[in-house]
Amino acid sequence: MAAIQGRGGTQHLDWRIADQFNSRQSGKMNGWSNSIYFDLSLRAGIIRKKSSMTAETKIEDAMCDPQFYGSTTATIKRLETHVSWVFLAGQWAYKIKKAVANSFLDYGTLEKRKFFCEAELAINKRWAPEIYDSVVPIFHSSYGFNLTDGEIVEYAIRMREFPQSALLLKMIEAEELSSAHVEMLGRELAT
């Protein structure tokens, strides 16, 4: 799986493809790449940080707790992109979309985030069926956020966690990327 280092941190190639698709689906892209819009929006200061504790922040905090997953995972690693969070939880990784709406995409409602999670899953299952599993609801009940019961308050893409050393950037840094890898990636993208 490929990754690109940018201002917002390491971005997986498949996430960028899905985010580009998502933006086109909402009628905002007009053929520009998501990374170009992201860079321009950062320079223009369009992306705003939330200062208050929101439901989104509470979900993010809950997903950093191993008990959220009901597993014996000792630690959870959180990664952040400009439009999502990914939580590495042992066997599984969960990606949730941030509730953002701006000039190039709109994840502003739960329904839109569910739609774009499902669209991303459909696209990326084609590229990495061994990694992309399903879209799962995140619930809230009297005992907090969980993956089993209560009111649906968010959706996440569930993926099989893979070694971070398999990221394109890590392979480049370790001088393990060959021309065969690049050719294979080019062929896959061209089909």
Secondary structure, DSSP 4 states (H G I P E B T S, - for coil): --EEEETTEEEEHHHHHHHHHHHHHTT--TT--HHHHHHHHHHHT-S----S--HHHHHHHHHTSGGGGTS--S--EEEE-SSEEEEEETTEEEEEE---B-SS-B--SHHHHHHHHHHHHHHHHHH-TTTEEEEEEEEEETTEEESSSSEEEEEEEEEE---GGGSHHHHHHTT---HHHHHHHHHHHH-
